Amino acid sequence: MRYVVSVDARGRVTIPAAVRRALGWKPGHRIQVALADRIVELRRDPEDLIASLTGCLKNGPSLTAELVREHAEEIARDDERARRSGPGISSAQMLARIRRHLPR
């Protein structure tokens, strides 16, 4: 794509709609402007990209709940292995012992 645009009296340039659509740029997006060897580069500001992703998983499945479920299954498997292998302590008992020695 190549376009010719004008600079207005206030120094503004309008980026053609086709270019904005192709780049996914919307009103309010922050754009970095760089000048190198008389070539102007326009890039989406990385800080703006991070801000646009904030909260994007808010309405999705709870990843914490999934991790807790997986951990509970792992403890149950460990307990079953320990039960079959004879005397010893369960994972829950081991965690309780470890927690007693952690700084508060």
Summary of the structure (lengths in Angstrom):
residues: 104
radius of gyration: 28.2
end to end distance: 61.4
largest distance: 85.2
contacts: 167
relative contact order: 0.06
helix: 47%
strand: 13%
